């Protein structure tokens, strides 16, 4: 939760994706100090960043995202949806079959299977 809050607080300064990438790069050592270090490394205004982290709207947004994901059937990451349907077979063959099925429904050209 704290990492999500920090990334959204960084978004306020136009650094969401940079913060996101560093969180994932350091996923196995995330704690309050690491979050502060990332904010400093990205040159965020620390006062603004810390104030934004206290904004209750950020928690509301995160909780809503979690609820929406659960309602859609997300059980972990990655979860892939094709035209609103959760992909069960995440192999290349399964992905291609699902995309081709949707293309056929639209009367579009179907991709050739890969070997």
C-alpha positions in Angstrom: 0.0 0.0 0.0 2.8 2.4 0.9 4.5 1.9 -2.4 1.3 2.5 -4.3 0.7 5.6 -2.4 4.2 6.9 -3.0 3.9 6.2 -6.8 0.7 8.1 -7.0 2.2 10.9 -4.9 5.1 11.0 -7.4 2.5 11.3 -10.2 1.7 14.7 -8.9 5.2 15.8 -9.9 5.1 14.0 -13.2 7.2 11.1 -12.0 4.8 8.2 -11.7 6.4 5.9 -14.3 10.0 6.6 -13.1 8.9 5.9 -9.5 7.0 2.8 -10.6 10.0 1.4 -12.4 12.3 2.0 -9.4 9.8 0.3 -7.1 9.7 -2.8 -9.3 13.5 -2.7 -9.6 13.8 -2.7 -5.8 10.7 -4.8 -5.1 12.6 -7.1 -2.7 13.8 -4.3 -0.5 10.8 -2.0 -0.3 10.4 -0.2 3.0 9.9 3.4 4.1 13.6 4.3 3.7 13.8 2.8 0.2 10.6 4.8 -0.8 12.3 8.0 0.6 15.5 7.1 -1.3 13.7 6.7 -4.6 11.9 10.1 -4.1 15.2 11.7 -3.5 16.9 9.9 -6.4 14.1 11.2 -8.7 14.5 14.8 -7.4 11.0 15.1 -6.1 10.1 18.1 -3.9 10.1 16.2 -0.6 7.6 18.5 1.1 5.1 18.3 -1.7 5.7 14.5 -2.0 5.2 13.9 1.7 2.1 16.1 1.8 0.6 14.3 -1.2 1.2 10.9 0.4 -1.1 12.0 3.2 -3.9 12.8 0.8 -6.9 10.4 1.6 -8.0 10.5 -2.0 -5.0 8.4 -3.0 -6.0 5.6 -0.6 -9.6 5.8 -2.0 -8.2 5.5 -5.6 -6.1 2.5 -4.7 -8.9 0.7 -2.8 -11.2 1.3 -5.8 -8.6 -0.2 -8.2 -8.3 -3.3 -6.0 -12.1 -3.7 -5.9 -12.3 -3.2 -9.7 -9.6 -5.8 -10.2 -11.2 -8.3 -7.9 -14.6 -7.8 -9.6 -13.0 -8.4 -13.0 -11.4 -11.6 -11.9 -7.8 -10.4 -11.4 -6.1 -12.8 -9.0 -2.5 -11.7 -9.6 -0.2 -10.2 -12.1 0.1 -10.4 -14.9 -3.6 -10.8 -15.8 -4.4 -10.3 -19.4 -7.8 -9.4 -20.8 -8.8 -9.5 -24.5 -12.0 -7.7 -25.3 -13.0 -7.9 -21.7 -12.4 -11.6 -21.3 -9.7 -12.9 -19.0 -7.1 -15.0 -20.9 -6.8 -18.4 -19.3 -4.0 -19.8 -21.4 -1.2 -17.3 -21.2 1.1 -19.2 -23.5 1.9 -17.6 -26.9 -0.4 -20.2 -28.5 -3.2 -19.4 -26.1 -2.8 -15.6 -26.6 -2.8 -16.0 -30.3 -5.9 -18.2 -30.3 -7.8 -15.7 -28.2 -6.8 -12.8 -30.4 -7.7 -14.8 -33.5 -11.1 -15.7 -32.1 -11.9 -12.0 -31.5 -10.6 -11.1 -35.0 -12.8 -13.7 -36.6 -15.9 -12.3 -34.8 -15.1 -9.0 -36.5 -14.5 -10.6 -39.9 -10.9 -9.5 -39.8 -7.8 -11.4 -41.1 -6.5 -13.9 -38.6 -2.8 -14.0 -37.7 -1.0 -17.2 -38.8 0.2 -19.4 -36.0 3.8 -19.2 -34.9 6.0 -22.2 -34.6 
